[in-house]
């Protein structure tokens, strides 16, 4: 049944919507995995990437209440927090002066009702001033839209200012699932899928590389997943600004939607099908903090070529019942990748090779 | 299908692609279990004592007899645990403990009789090291020991204590524990008197691929002779709080410690990753052609990888491990209910069914 898809993949032809749907509906795990491996090898050889990084969540106070989120709080509510710029600097200081200093900081947070656009700019410039060599990957399209609304500036101007203050690239969060009906049930207050894509396009046009994500295994249909991937592929055709795609497995704990964890098999298939459909994306990331280090390692046989970072202190997934550790050492990353028969490549934020562990 | 020999199994384990191994194992699993059902047993792991004279280097459970947290479970506590097991639909208790120097045959007979007097429940108990210890203590044969325990109420024997059936490996891991030949002898005697047993393998310590093949070969040979094994359960060494991991921490190349240069120091201990687990599981499915059932170990691998294992040769989800559920003490990493197990099986694309000790159907879901 997957024969024609196999031919297409092996000849480098593009898969269409029906192909992608047939892959999701198939339980031929091994054919799907093998095809994704072929596709990954053609792009990245045997390399498997990781980065020494850390996360900073400046605040969990958020004006939105997405139903799948266990992280957000209102100001004054128990568990609400906001970091000062000094707090952020001192956390980074510790990670920067360690034996294996971080090369990237990943910053995403809530939509704080009182923060001004200048406050965000202040965070960036303080970090850049203190750590000029550190790549700042910050703010999802949702936060960018919020900055645009609170400042009255269009996204173009927002990006210009953020870049001047030190923004290097953007993560891919907030995409969730583009399908309108599903998105309205999941996160009615969040920007639409089209708006997310528009902001990413603006970022790319401003010379800012970004990632892209998809939140799956909640209320969406397989068709929703396919449509999501196709929209990303279409934008990537236009801009080429996406570095990596990261499928995010929904976590069912401590939120309003409930439901169940995705199966390990679904996780692997979703990675593999993403690799096959997103033929214009260089990298597919198995984000270990959400999938667990075990499934992420196995995902290296299903088309993934990146395990993300050492991370240090992850909050958003863990508040939703994530049970993985909150950090992984460099040696653990190297060990996991080697044991999968791949070549560990420590990268910087832009996928330049910093060290290849032969 | 032709039987895989040792040489080609070794070649497969060393060089074949993970997905190639997996798809071969998956085909075999489909042939053996075409109905697409994955089974599990509802049972409770009851450790009657943690005092043990063996002190295996990979074990975090044992205590010295005079240790402040040494214990021998009281009858009241035992009965309460069995009551809870039955209330939760359990059909079996897994009764295992350390080699306690002060417990003799009389203790075991009374223990078994007291359970059987009160409950209709399968007692799956006492791995080969415990059986051997009792036989030696009373200067009786293994067969006599097994017969005595059987008459007192023992139904079947768990496959623990096999670790790796390679004396080279055992010499390091568990020098005081019974040798491979003794483990196999206990199982053979048990099978001969009509008791069914399982077989396990603990990998991811200091073994090489040859040791794994040696283990599988020994099991396959005995199964050819007796047919008494119900299932094979491979699982990986869990390094937390063990003597082996402490030894390793002093050595080179360990995984979790931050060493500036790990490339020149091969790990002393080959901690098994998910990929190793799936490879060994798949190879086991292929090699053990006379075993009907292979268990996925969600306790050591987590539910997600256990789901994946169902496509790499496993057809059984093992036990619901009520103990971990009832004792909701802080620090228990997996709190998994029967419903979680059923859902995990279903979401992996299989029908879920509760089974008894002998893989007979108890209930479909």
HADDOCK unambig.tbl for C-alpha pairs under 7 A between the chains (distance, minus, plus):
assign (segid A and resid 30 and name CA) (segid B and resid 19 and name CA) 6.14 0.50 0.50
assign (segid A and resid 30 and name CA) (segid B and resid 23 and name CA) 6.16 0.50 0.50
assign (segid A and resid 263 and name CA) (segid B and resid 304 and name CA) 5.78 0.50 0.50
assign (segid A and resid 263 and name CA) (segid B and resid 307 and name CA) 6.70 0.50 0.50
assign (segid A and resid 263 and name CA) (segid B and resid 344 and name CA) 6.90 0.50 0.50
assign (segid A and resid 263 and name CA) (segid B and resid 347 and name CA) 5.94 0.50 0.50
assign (segid A and resid 263 and name CA) (segid B and resid 348 and name CA) 5.90 0.50 0.50
assign (segid A and resid 264 and name CA) (segid B and resid 304 and name CA) 4.28 0.50 0.50
assign (segid A and resid 264 and name CA) (segid B and resid 305 and name CA) 5.91 0.50 0.50
assign (segid A and resid 264 and name CA) (segid B and resid 307 and name CA) 5.87 0.50 0.50
assign (segid A and resid 264 and name CA) (segid B and resid 308 and name CA) 5.68 0.50 0.50
assign (segid A and resid 265 and name CA) (segid B and resid 307 and name CA) 6.63 0.50 0.50
assign (segid A and resid 265 and name CA) (segid B and resid 308 and name CA) 5.44 0.50 0.50
assign (segid A and resid 265 and name CA) (segid B and resid 348 and name CA) 6.30 0.50 0.50
assign (segid A and resid 294 and name CA) (segid B and resid 274 and name CA) 5.00 0.50 0.50
assign (segid A and resid 294 and name CA) (segid B and resid 305 and name CA) 6.81 0.50 0.50
assign (segid A and resid 295 and name CA) (segid B and resid 305 and name CA) 6.36 0.50 0.50
assign (segid A and resid 297 and name CA) (segid B and resid 274 and name CA) 6.85 0.50 0.50
assign (segid A and resid 297 and name CA) (segid B and resid 275 and name CA) 6.98 0.50 0.50
assign (segid A and resid 298 and name CA) (segid B and resid 274 and name CA) 6.65 0.50 0.50
assign (segid A and resid 298 and name CA) (segid B and resid 275 and name CA) 5.89 0.50 0.50
assign (segid A and resid 329 and name CA) (segid B and resid 256 and name CA) 6.95 0.50 0.50
assign (segid A and resid 331 and name CA) (segid B and resid 255 and name CA) 6.10 0.50 0.50
assign (segid A and resid 331 and name CA) (segid B and resid 256 and name CA) 6.85 0.50 0.50
assign (segid A and resid 331 and name CA) (segid B and resid 258 and name CA) 6.54 0.50 0.50
assign (segid A and resid 332 and name CA) (segid B and resid 255 and name CA) 5.54 0.50 0.50
assign (segid A and resid 332 and name CA) (segid B and resid 256 and name CA) 6.07 0.50 0.50
assign (segid A and resid 335 and name CA) (segid B and resid 255 and name CA) 6.78 0.50 0.50
assign (segid A and resid 336 and name CA) (segid B and resid 273 and name CA) 6.78 0.50 0.50
assign (segid A and resid 340 and name CA) (segid B and resid 275 and name CA) 6.19 0.50 0.50
